[in-house]
Amino acid sequence: MDAERRLFLRCIASALATALILGFAGGRLDGQVTNYIVGPQDVLTIALFDEQDLSGKYTVEADGTFTFPLIGRVKAGGLTLRGVEETLRKELSNGFFKNPQVSVSVEQYRSQRVFVVGEVRMPGTYPLTGDTTLIEALARAGSTTENSAGEVLIVRSRTATKVDGPLLPERDGAAEVIHVDIKELQSGRPAQNPQLRDNDTIFIPRAELVYVFGQVKDPGGFPLQKGTTVLQALSLAGGVTDRGATGRIRIARVVAGKKTELKATLDDVVQPGDTIIVPERYF
């Protein structure tokens, strides 16, 4: 495993550790996410100071409301947690309590989700907490596999319509596609770790292959990352054997539908589908 991939996996591990500390892995952040937009099927934990009988868990129904003692139906759908708190505080102040202290948090996130598909270890649907970032979603999905390409695609619907499943990149412009370079994501800068939205699909494409044959220790096809040189491709194949002629390496490449053989140096950048051939030395 190269240094860059080890660094990326450490970033993923760090993000997962942070998520676990916050309770993210269990689907709960104990009220710390204040900008989360409540939706149907979310389960809210509502605490009313000195009023244990009114405190408890309440499920938001399909119409975005839930029933609360004393005041009846309460609208929560479309509001932030602080918005729900303010609504309850206002209603409870209307003839019930002088200065009610209300706290609202999310027990279970059910209304918003993201899809993680492609070259990750645990693809699936994951709850969205309101401030979930790309690297956190990848951490939930177990990180990328060794066959992943050098970028991540965030596929986002251009409409507000709820989708039933993952969206895949298409050429007709039906969805917005955000490209995130893995190396840039490794940098740790917030601008390179975008915040996700409801219904986003995180798609990790499979890397295209480069083939290495001839006098190498482990010939075959290998995932190709952007900017890979002939020397790096040879290292993927275990390096050149004692009988290999590094001065006469050739690249077989299809150009305009025709197979062409090119002379290659160790610093040349290879292309998807290239076949690197290392011939045997004359003596």
Secondary structure, 3 states (H helix, E strand, C coil): CCHHHHHHHHHHHHHHHHHHHHCHHHCCCCCCCCCCECCCCCEEEEEECCCCCCCEEEECCCCCEEEECCCEEEECCCCEHHHHHHHHHHHHCCCCCCCCCEEEEEEECCCCEEEEEECECCCEEEECCCCCEHHHHHHHCCCECCCECCEEEEEEECCCCCCCCCCCCCCCCCEEEEEEEHHHHHCCCHHHCCECCCCCEEEECECCEEEEEECECCCEEEECCCCCEHHHHHHHCCCECCCECHHHCEEEEEECCEEEEEECCCCCECCCCCEEEECECCC
